Amino acid sequence: MIKSFLRFLRSFKYAFKGIFYALHTQKNMRFHASIMAFMFFFLLRYDFFEISRGQFAILALTCGIVLSLEFVNSSIEAIVDLVSPGYHKLAGIAKDTAAGAVLMSAIAAIVVGLIIMLQPKAFVAMGQFYATHTGELIAVIAAIILDILWIFFPRPDVKDAAKSKKDKK
């Protein structure tokens, strides 16, 4: 029973390893995760938006679907690269279709987000708040700049094993 429990705990280690791999190597994963982190930060930190628990749950579920499909897409890309290191039409179809699934879920998430969060009064209140709280505005702008750097300029010491020429031979 203890061995079974330890195996169970070890499975979390591998899952987190996959999450960190995707965040470190996949630009689109970093983009989606960043947008969602900012959205949830604003929803939880301030009370600008009038959102019910059910609406919050729908947003969380929609975001979870996007991130999950991004993980599946990364997995499919790695497997396709492993079995088909050169170009093959079917490999391209598999990769493009997986990327299309992520895109469709992201579009759906945007629509859900707009339906729930498109509240003009909330944006006016946010503008008024930041007009009088410049320190917080500067902190948010700094976070956005750091986030953009993290998305588009990841650490150079982190290598994507799926794109390594050594692994493709």
N, CA, C and O of each residue as an XYZ file, in Angstrom:
676
protein
N       0.820     -1.195      0.000
C       0.000      0.000      0.000
C       0.866      1.263      0.000
O       0.531      2.243     -0.665
N       1.967      1.242      0.735
C       2.866      2.399      0.759
C       3.505      2.586     -0.614
O       3.646      3.716     -1.081
N       3.898      1.473     -1.272
C       4.486      1.572     -2.613
C       3.476      2.159     -3.597
O       3.827      2.975     -4.450
N       2.247      1.744     -3.471
C       1.196      2.267     -4.344
C       1.015      3.765     -4.125
O       0.859      4.520     -5.085
N       1.036      4.192     -2.882
C       0.901      5.615     -2.572
C       2.098      6.400     -3.103
O       1.936      7.504     -3.624
N       3.301      5.834     -2.973
C       4.494      6.515     -3.474
C       4.464      6.625     -5.000
O       4.873      7.645     -5.555
N       3.980      5.580     -5.677
C       3.828      5.644     -7.136
C       2.840      6.738     -7.517
O       3.042      7.480     -8.478
N       1.771      6.817     -6.740
C       0.761      7.847     -6.968
C       1.390      9.238     -6.837
O       1.171     10.098     -7.691
N       2.165      9.462     -5.779
C       2.822     10.753     -5.595
C       3.825     11.028     -6.710
O       3.952     12.165     -7.166
N       4.542      9.985     -7.155
C       5.526     10.132     -8.222
C       4.841     10.583     -9.521
O       5.431     11.315    -10.316
N       3.610     10.146     -9.728
C       2.894     10.544    -10.944
C       2.696     12.057    -10.984
O       2.709     12.654    -12.061
N       2.516     12.674     -9.835
C       2.408     14.135     -9.792
C       3.726     14.779    -10.203
O       3.733     15.805    -10.883
N       4.822     14.187     -9.797
C       6.144     14.705    -10.167
C       6.276     14.740    -11.686
O       6.745     15.727    -12.251
N       5.860     13.656    -12.345
C       5.958     13.608    -13.806
C       4.997     14.603    -14.459
O       5.333     15.221    -15.469
N       3.826     14.754    -13.893
C       2.863     15.706    -14.444
C       3.409     17.128    -14.338
O       3.325     17.896    -15.297
N       3.966     17.484    -13.182
C       4.539     18.822    -13.031
C       5.746     19.008    -13.940
O       5.985     20.108    -14.439
N       6.498     17.953    -14.155
C       7.632     18.014    -15.075
C       7.135     18.375    -16.479
O       7.758     19.179    -17.173
N       6.013     17.780    -16.895
C       5.426     18.096    -18.192
C       4.917     19.521    -18.260
O       5.084     20.197    -19.275
N       4.298     19.978    -17.186
C       3.800     21.356    -17.149
C       4.959     22.336    -17.273
O       4.893     23.283    -18.056
N       6.021     22.112    -16.500
C       7.164     23.025    -16.557
C       7.857     22.968    -17.909
O       8.318     23.992    -18.413
N       7.936     21.774    -18.504
C       8.536     21.653    -19.833
C       7.761     22.507    -20.835
O       8.349     23.278    -21.593
N       6.430     22.362    -20.829
C       5.608     23.112    -21.784
C       5.733     24.618    -21.551
O       5.836     25.384    -22.510
N       5.726     25.047    -20.298
C       5.845     26.482    -20.008
C       7.209     27.035    -20.414
O       7.320     28.196    -20.807
N       8.237     26.209    -20.319
C       9.581     26.684    -20.660
C       9.873     26.629    -22.151
O      10.725     27.371    -22.640
N       9.179     25.760    -22.883
C       9.557     25.563    -24.285
C       8.504     25.991    -25.296
O       8.821     26.155    -26.474
N       7.275     26.175    -24.873
C       6.201     26.466    -25.819
C       5.710     27.908    -25.661
O       5.101     28.266    -24.652
N       5.984     28.714    -26.668
C       5.610     30.128    -26.624
C       4.092     30.304    -26.485
O       3.632     31.147    -25.714
N       3.326     29.517    -27.225
C       1.872     29.658    -27.145
C       1.348     29.285    -25.764
O       0.384     29.880    -25.282
N       1.976     28.306    -25.128
C       1.576     27.929    -23.760
C       1.837     29.094    -22.811
O       1.000     29.405    -21.964
N       2.994     29.738    -22.951
C       3.304     30.889    -22.101
C       2.313     32.025    -22.355
O       1.893     32.705    -21.418
N       1.940     32.230    -23.619
C       0.990     33.285    -23.958
C      -0.363     33.009    -23.306
O      -0.918     33.876    -22.631
N      -0.889     31.806    -23.508
C      -2.202     31.469    -22.934
C      -2.177     31.551    -21.415
O      -3.085     32.117    -20.805
N      -1.145     30.991    -20.806
C      -1.050     31.000    -19.343
C      -0.957     32.436    -18.818
O      -1.540     32.754    -17.781
N      -0.239     33.291    -19.517
C      -0.091     34.685    -19.088
C      -1.398     35.449    -19.160
O      -1.767     36.154    -18.220
N      -2.092     35.310    -20.268
C      -3.377     36.004    -20.421
C      -4.329     35.564    -19.312
O      -5.017     36.387    -18.707
N      -4.360     34.273    -19.057
C      -5.261     33.743    -18.033
C      -4.846     34.204    -16.637
O      -5.696     34.517    -15.804
N      -3.565     34.243    -16.390
C      -3.089     34.693    -15.075
C      -3.493     36.144    -14.830
O      -3.945     36.488    -13.738
N      -3.331     36.997    -15.847
C      -3.747     38.394    -15.691
C      -5.250     38.504    -15.487
O      -5.709     39.286    -14.654
N      -6.017     37.726    -16.241
C      -7.467     37.787    -16.090
C      -7.877     37.396    -14.671
O      -8.662     38.095    -14.030
N      -7.342     36.280    -14.189
C      -7.721     35.841    -12.845
C      -7.179     36.783    -11.769
O      -7.810     36.962    -10.727
N      -6.016     37.385    -12.017
C      -5.499     38.380    -11.080
C      -6.490     39.523    -10.932
O      -6.835     39.902     -9.813
N      -6.958     40.082    -12.063
C      -7.887     41.208    -11.997
C      -9.226     40.797    -11.396
O      -9.853     41.583    -10.686
N      -9.667     39.575    -11.675
C     -10.947     39.128    -11.120
C     -10.870     38.911     -9.614
O     -11.825     39.205     -8.895
N      -9.749     38.401     -9.137
C      -9.615     38.090     -7.711
C      -9.107     39.275     -6.883
O      -9.443     39.392     -5.705
N      -8.314     40.139     -7.482
C      -7.700     41.248     -6.741
C      -8.659     42.419     -6.555
O      -8.653     43.078     -5.515
N      -9.473     42.670     -7.558
C     -10.347     43.837     -7.535
C     -11.797     43.381     -7.671
O     -12.069     42.233     -8.024
N     -12.714     44.289     -7.390
C     -14.134     43.962     -7.550
C     -14.767     44.824     -8.650
O     -15.900     45.287     -8.518
N     -14.021     45.027     -9.723
C     -14.540     45.817    -10.828
C     -15.677     45.088    -11.544
O     -16.684     45.694    -11.911
N     -15.505     43.802    -11.732
C     -16.448     43.027    -12.519
C     -17.488     42.365    -11.617
O     -17.168     41.864    -10.539
N     -18.721     42.373    -12.074
C     -19.794     41.684    -11.366
C     -19.919     40.292    -11.981
O     -20.562     40.101    -13.013
N     -19.285     39.332    -11.318
C     -19.249     37.970    -11.845
C     -19.706     37.011    -10.757
O     -19.222     37.057     -9.625
N     -20.636     36.149    -11.113
C     -21.136     35.169    -10.162
C     -20.139     34.016    -10.035
O     -19.211     33.887    -10.834
N     -20.348     33.194     -9.032
C     -19.491     32.015     -8.856
C     -19.599     31.086    -10.060
O     -18.613     30.485    -10.486
N     -20.802     30.978    -10.596
C     -21.006     30.142    -11.777
C     -20.249     30.670    -12.985
O     -19.637     29.899    -13.723
N     -20.288     31.984    -13.188
C     -19.544     32.584    -14.292
C     -18.039     32.412    -14.100
O     -17.306     32.155    -15.054
N     -17.585     32.559    -12.843
C     -16.170     32.353    -12.553
C     -15.786     30.914    -12.870
O     -14.727     30.660    -13.444
N     -16.644     29.978    -12.496
C     -16.374     28.565    -12.770
C     -16.313     28.297    -14.278
O     -15.473     27.527    -14.743
N     -17.203     28.932    -15.029
C     -17.190     28.771    -16.486
C     -15.887     29.311    -17.071
O     -15.292     28.685    -17.948
N     -15.445     30.470    -16.586
C     -14.166     31.022    -17.047
C     -13.011     30.083    -16.713
O     -12.141     29.838    -17.550
N     -13.004     29.557    -15.485
C     -11.927     28.649    -15.075
C     -11.935     27.373    -15.917
O     -10.881     26.902    -16.345
N     -13.106     26.824    -16.149
C     -13.219     25.610    -16.957
C     -12.778     25.862    -18.395
O     -12.066     25.047    -18.981
N     -13.197     26.982    -18.957
C     -12.813     27.329    -20.321
C     -11.294     27.491    -20.421
O     -10.681     27.017    -21.377
N     -10.697     28.148    -19.450
C      -9.240     28.321    -19.441
C      -8.545     26.974    -19.296
O      -7.535     26.717    -19.950
N      -9.086     26.122    -18.441
C      -8.513     24.788    -18.272
C      -8.537     23.986    -19.560
O      -7.601     23.243    -19.855
N      -9.603     24.135    -20.323
C      -9.695     23.430    -21.608
C      -8.627     23.934    -22.574
O      -7.973     23.135    -23.244
N      -8.446     25.243    -22.650
C      -7.432     25.807    -23.548
C      -6.043     25.293    -23.164
O      -5.289     24.825    -24.018
N      -5.711     25.383    -21.877
C      -4.384     24.928    -21.448
C      -4.220     23.425    -21.668
O      -3.154     22.972    -22.086
N      -5.258     22.660    -21.393
C      -5.175     21.209    -21.602
C      -4.944     20.874    -23.069
O      -4.128     20.011    -23.390
N      -5.653     21.549    -23.951
C      -5.442     21.295    -25.373
C      -4.054     21.752    -25.820
O      -3.472     21.163    -26.731
N      -3.530     22.780    -25.196
C      -2.166     23.210    -25.509
C      -1.159     22.117    -25.108
O      -0.194     21.857    -25.827
N      -1.398     21.486    -23.955
C      -0.547     20.361    -23.543
C      -0.664     19.195    -24.524
O       0.343     18.597    -24.904
N      -1.885     18.875    -24.932
C      -2.091     17.783    -25.891
C      -1.408     18.122    -27.213
O      -0.776     17.258    -27.820
N      -1.525     19.350    -27.659
C      -0.871     19.782    -28.888
C       0.647     19.605    -28.792
O       1.275     19.100    -29.723
N       1.229     20.015    -27.678
C       2.678     19.851    -27.493
C       3.061     18.381    -27.515
O       4.096     18.015    -28.073
N       2.236     17.536    -26.912
C       2.501     16.099    -26.904
C       2.446     15.523    -28.310
O       3.315     14.748    -28.711
N       1.426     15.907    -29.049
C       1.292     15.408    -30.422
C       2.469     15.862    -31.271
O       3.000     15.078    -32.057
N       2.880     17.106    -31.126
C       4.025     17.599    -31.889
C       5.288     16.802    -31.564
O       6.053     16.455    -32.464
N       5.506     16.511    -30.282
C       6.699     15.757    -29.896
C       6.653     14.329    -30.449
O       7.662     13.823    -30.940
N       5.509     13.692    -30.372
C       5.386     12.323    -30.883
C       5.560     12.296    -32.394
O       6.253     11.427    -32.923
N       4.940     13.235    -33.090
C       5.068     13.289    -34.541
C       6.520     13.532    -34.932
O       7.012     12.903    -35.868
N       7.216     14.426    -34.241
C       8.625     14.679    -34.539
C       9.482     13.442    -34.279
O      10.467     13.206    -34.978
N       9.105     12.659    -33.280
C       9.848     11.439    -32.966
C       9.697     10.400    -34.069
O      10.687      9.810    -34.500
N       8.486     10.171    -34.524
C       8.258      9.110    -35.511
C       8.445      9.579    -36.948
O       8.595      8.755    -37.851
N       8.439     10.876    -37.169
C       8.584     11.402    -38.523
C       9.489     12.627    -38.514
O       9.016     13.753    -38.667
N      10.820     12.405    -38.330
C      11.732     13.553    -38.234
C      11.776     14.413    -39.505
O      12.005     15.621    -39.430
N      11.561     13.799    -40.655
C      11.511     14.568    -41.892
C      10.078     14.997    -42.161
O       9.156     14.620    -41.437
N       9.904     15.791    -43.213
C       8.551     16.244    -43.530
C       7.739     15.089    -44.096
O       8.211     14.328    -44.940
N       6.535     14.979    -43.624
C       5.561     14.027    -44.170
C       4.202     14.707    -44.113
O       3.860     15.348    -43.119
N       3.427     14.562    -45.189
C       2.135     15.238    -45.271
C       1.228     14.870    -44.091
O       0.572     15.744    -43.525
N       1.184     13.598    -43.719
C       0.328     13.176    -42.611
C       0.812     13.737    -41.278
O       0.005     14.060    -40.406
N       2.127     13.853    -41.124
C       2.668     14.459    -39.903
C       2.224     15.918    -39.821
O       1.845     16.402    -38.754
N       2.274     16.609    -40.954
C       1.821     17.998    -40.994
C       0.338     18.124    -40.667
O      -0.077     19.049    -39.970
N      -0.455     17.185    -41.177
C      -1.892     17.209    -40.882
C      -2.129     17.010    -39.386
O      -2.949     17.706    -38.788
N      -1.415     16.064    -38.784
C      -1.588     15.811    -37.345
C      -1.228     17.051    -36.534
O      -1.962     17.438    -35.625
N      -0.109     17.665    -36.862
C       0.312     18.860    -36.123
C      -0.639     20.032    -36.349
O      -1.001     20.734    -35.405
N      -1.039     20.240    -37.593
C      -1.938     21.350    -37.907
C      -3.305     21.162    -37.261
O      -3.902     22.124    -36.778
N      -3.799     19.938    -37.251
C      -5.101     19.669    -36.659
C      -5.063     19.884    -35.149
O      -5.996     20.446    -34.576
N      -3.986     19.440    -34.507
C      -3.857     19.662    -33.065
C      -3.774     21.157    -32.760
O      -4.388     21.637    -31.807
N      -3.018     21.882    -33.567
C      -2.931     23.336    -33.377
C      -4.291     23.985    -33.624
O      -4.648     24.950    -32.948
N      -5.048     23.465    -34.584
C      -6.393     23.977    -34.847
C      -7.321     23.772    -33.664
O      -8.165     24.621    -33.379
N      -7.168     22.641    -32.968
C      -7.995     22.386    -31.779
C      -7.707     23.431    -30.705
O      -8.625     23.920    -30.047
N      -6.440     23.768    -30.533
C      -6.082     24.800    -29.551
C      -6.676     26.142    -29.975
O      -7.240     26.870    -29.157
N      -6.543     26.457    -31.254
C      -7.072     27.731    -31.741
C      -8.583     27.817    -31.535
O      -9.092     28.846    -31.091
N      -9.293     26.751    -31.852
C     -10.750     26.761    -31.679
C     -11.128     26.951    -30.210
O     -12.058     27.693    -29.895
N     -10.406     26.279    -29.317
C     -10.715     26.435    -27.890
C     -10.375     27.848    -27.412
O     -11.078     28.407    -26.570
N      -9.307     28.420    -27.947
C      -8.936     29.790    -27.570
C      -9.987     30.790    -28.061
O     -10.330     31.731    -27.346
N     -10.490     30.587    -29.266
C     -11.547     31.465    -29.784
C     -12.791     31.340    -28.917
O     -13.421     32.341    -28.575
N     -13.144     30.103    -28.563
C     -14.306     29.889    -27.683
C     -14.089     30.566    -26.332
O     -15.018     31.150    -25.775
N     -12.870     30.491    -25.805
C     -12.561     31.123    -24.522
C     -12.688     32.642    -24.614
O     -13.165     33.289    -23.682
N     -12.263     33.201    -25.730
C     -12.395     34.650    -25.927
C     -13.870     35.038    -25.962
O     -14.269     36.031    -25.354
N     -14.674     34.258    -26.669
C     -16.106     34.550    -26.745
C     -16.743     34.466    -25.357
O     -17.510     35.345    -24.962
N     -16.414     33.392    -24.617
C     -16.945     33.241    -23.255
C     -16.495     34.416    -22.388
O     -17.292     34.995    -21.651
N     -15.208     34.763    -22.485
C     -14.688     35.885    -21.705
C     -15.385     37.191    -22.035
O     -15.706     37.973    -21.140
N     -15.621     37.430    -23.316
C     -16.308     38.663    -23.713
C     -17.743     38.686    -23.206
O     -18.221     39.713    -22.723
N     -18.427     37.555    -23.316
C     -19.818     37.497    -22.850
C     -19.893     37.807    -21.357
O     -20.770     38.546    -20.910
N     -18.968     37.236    -20.596
C     -19.017     37.402    -19.140
C     -18.407     38.728    -18.684
O     -18.930     39.368    -17.772
N     -17.310     39.141    -19.310
C     -16.543     40.268    -18.777
C     -16.733     41.584    -19.525
O     -16.175     42.601    -19.114
N     -17.489     41.594    -20.589
C     -17.698     42.844    -21.308
C     -18.709     43.687    -20.532
O     -19.908     43.689    -20.811
N     -18.170     44.398    -19.553
C     -18.962     45.224    -18.646
C     -18.352     46.628    -18.648
O     -17.394     46.894    -17.921
N     -18.907     47.516    -19.461
C     -18.321     48.863    -19.581
C     -18.104     49.560    -18.236
O     -17.090     50.233    -18.047
N     -19.052     49.404    -17.295
C     -18.891     50.057    -15.985
C     -17.628     49.554    -15.279
O     -16.959     50.316    -14.580
N     -17.310     48.295    -15.461
C     -16.127     47.732    -14.814
C     -14.857     48.364    -15.376
O     -13.921     48.655    -14.631
N     -14.827     48.575    -16.680
C     -13.636     49.165    -17.279
C     -13.500     50.646    -16.916
O     -12.388     51.152    -16.762
N     -14.619     51.324    -16.784
C     -14.581     52.720    -16.322
C     -14.051     52.767    -14.890
O     -13.200     53.597    -14.569
N     -14.552     51.882    -14.032
C     -14.088     51.827    -12.636
C     -12.605     51.495    -12.571
O     -11.878     52.046    -11.746
N     -12.154     50.593    -13.442
C     -10.736     50.225    -13.474
C      -9.897     51.432    -13.867
O      -8.854     51.691    -13.267
N     -10.353     52.171    -14.878
C      -9.633     53.365    -15.308
C      -9.549     54.407    -14.206
O      -8.500     55.013    -13.989
N     -10.659     54.611    -13.512
C     -10.669     55.576    -12.409
C      -9.757     55.123    -11.276
O      -9.063     55.941    -10.672
N      -9.756     53.832    -10.987
C      -8.908     53.310     -9.925
C      -7.433     53.548    -10.246
O      -6.684     54.049     -9.408
N      -7.027     53.192    -11.446
C      -5.610     53.333    -11.803
C      -5.199     54.787    -11.983
O      -4.017     55.111    -11.868
N      -6.151     55.664    -12.264
C      -5.838     57.095    -12.356
C      -5.438     57.647    -10.992
O      -4.668     58.604    -10.903
N      -5.960     57.044     -9.941
C      -5.643     57.529     -8.591
C      -4.662     56.624     -7.845
O      -4.223     56.972     -6.749
N      -4.316     55.489     -8.407
C      -3.374     54.551     -7.786
C      -2.236     54.262     -8.770
O      -2.108     53.157     -9.298
N      -1.419     55.287     -8.997
C      -0.374     55.160    -10.014
C       0.665     54.104     -9.661
O       1.252     53.491    -10.553
N       0.898     53.885     -8.379
C       1.857     52.840     -7.990
C       1.409     51.470     -8.471
O       2.212     50.690     -8.985
N       0.119     51.177     -8.302
C      -0.399     49.885     -8.774
C      -0.400     49.824    -10.297
O      -0.149     48.769    -10.879
N      -0.681     50.947    -10.939
C      -0.644     50.990    -12.400
C       0.770     50.683    -12.902
O       0.945     49.909    -13.843
N       1.762     51.287    -12.276
C       3.153     51.033    -12.666
C       3.510     49.563    -12.439
O       4.208     48.963    -13.256
N       3.036     48.982    -11.338
C       3.301     47.569    -11.061
C       2.664     46.671    -12.123
O       3.274     45.694    -12.557
N       1.455     46.996    -12.536
C       0.777     46.201    -13.571
C       1.507     46.344    -14.906
O       1.702     45.354    -15.611
N       1.908     47.559    -15.255
C       2.641     47.777    -16.506
C       3.974     47.030    -16.473
O       4.366     46.420    -17.467
N       4.664     47.076    -15.347
C       5.935     46.342    -15.211
C       5.691     44.839    -15.357
O       6.474     44.144    -16.006
N       4.618     44.341    -14.763
C       4.295     42.912    -14.879
C       4.007     42.536    -16.325
O       4.408     41.465    -16.781
N       3.317     43.406    -17.043
C       3.015     43.139    -18.454
C       4.307     43.105    -19.271
O       4.481     42.233    -20.122
N       5.205     44.047    -19.016
C       6.484     44.077    -19.744
C       7.293     42.821    -19.447
O       7.830     42.198    -20.364
N       7.385     42.443    -18.169
C       8.120     41.218    -17.816
C       7.475     39.991    -18.438
O       8.161     39.059    -18.856
N       6.167     40.002    -18.494
C       5.440     38.894    -19.083
C       5.734     38.779    -20.578
O       5.949     37.679    -21.088
N       5.743     39.901    -21.272
C       6.060     39.898    -22.704
C       7.474     39.371    -22.923
O       7.715     38.593    -23.846
N       8.399     39.793    -22.081
C       9.771     39.278    -22.191
C       9.812     37.773    -21.964
O      10.521     37.059    -22.673
N       9.053     37.281    -20.978
C       9.011     35.842    -20.683
C       8.398     35.066    -21.847
O       8.861     33.975    -22.178
N       7.361     35.624    -22.465
C       6.701     34.921    -23.572
C       7.612     34.847    -24.792
O       7.816     33.768    -25.348
N       8.159     35.981    -25.210
C       8.858     36.042    -26.482
C      10.368     35.864    -26.391
O      11.021     35.617    -27.405
N      10.931     35.984    -25.195
C      12.376     35.822    -25.027
C      12.652     34.910    -23.840
O      13.108     35.371    -22.794
N      12.376     33.611    -23.996
C      12.579     32.703    -22.859
C      14.056     32.581    -22.526
O      14.926     32.988    -23.296
N      14.310     32.012    -21.367
C      15.696     31.833    -20.937
C      16.469     31.046    -21.995
O      15.992     30.015    -22.470
N      17.664     31.526    -22.369
C      18.425     30.844    -23.425
C      18.950     29.468    -22.997
O      19.271     28.642    -23.851
N      19.041     29.216    -21.705
C      19.575     27.934    -21.253
C      18.533     26.816    -21.271
O      18.870     25.661    -21.013
N      17.277     27.139    -21.570
C      16.229     26.126    -21.624
C      16.085     25.676    -23.072
O      15.738     26.468    -23.949
N      16.353     24.403    -23.309
C      16.300     23.843    -24.663
C      15.065     22.966    -24.808
O      14.660     22.266    -23.880
N      14.484     23.023    -25.991
C      13.342     22.188    -26.317
C      13.870     20.875    -26.876
O      14.440     20.849    -27.967
N      13.687     19.795    -26.142
C      14.184     18.488    -26.560
C      13.581     18.068    -27.892
O      14.235     17.376    -28.672
N      12.351     18.472    -28.166
C      11.691     18.095    -29.408
C      12.328     18.778    -30.616
O      12.196     18.297    -31.741
N      13.009     19.886    -30.393
C      13.631     20.605    -31.497
C      15.142     20.392    -31.572
O      15.811     20.957    -32.437
N      15.669     19.582    -30.670
C      17.103     19.320    -30.645
C      17.496     18.441    -31.823
O      16.894     17.389    -32.039
N      18.507     18.866    -32.595
C      18.960     18.097    -33.747
C      19.533     16.755    -33.320
O      19.410     15.765    -34.042
N      20.155     16.719    -32.151
C      20.749     15.488    -31.651
C      19.672     14.426    -31.442
O      19.890     13.254    -31.750
N      18.515     14.827    -30.923
C      17.429     13.877    -30.636
C      16.737     13.398    -31.901
O      16.106     12.341    -31.891
N      16.842     14.155    -32.994
C      16.136     13.776    -34.218
C      16.888     12.721    -35.008
O      16.310     12.114    -35.909
N      18.160     12.481    -34.703
C      18.947     11.493    -35.459
C      18.669     10.104    -34.993
O      19.243      9.150    -35.518
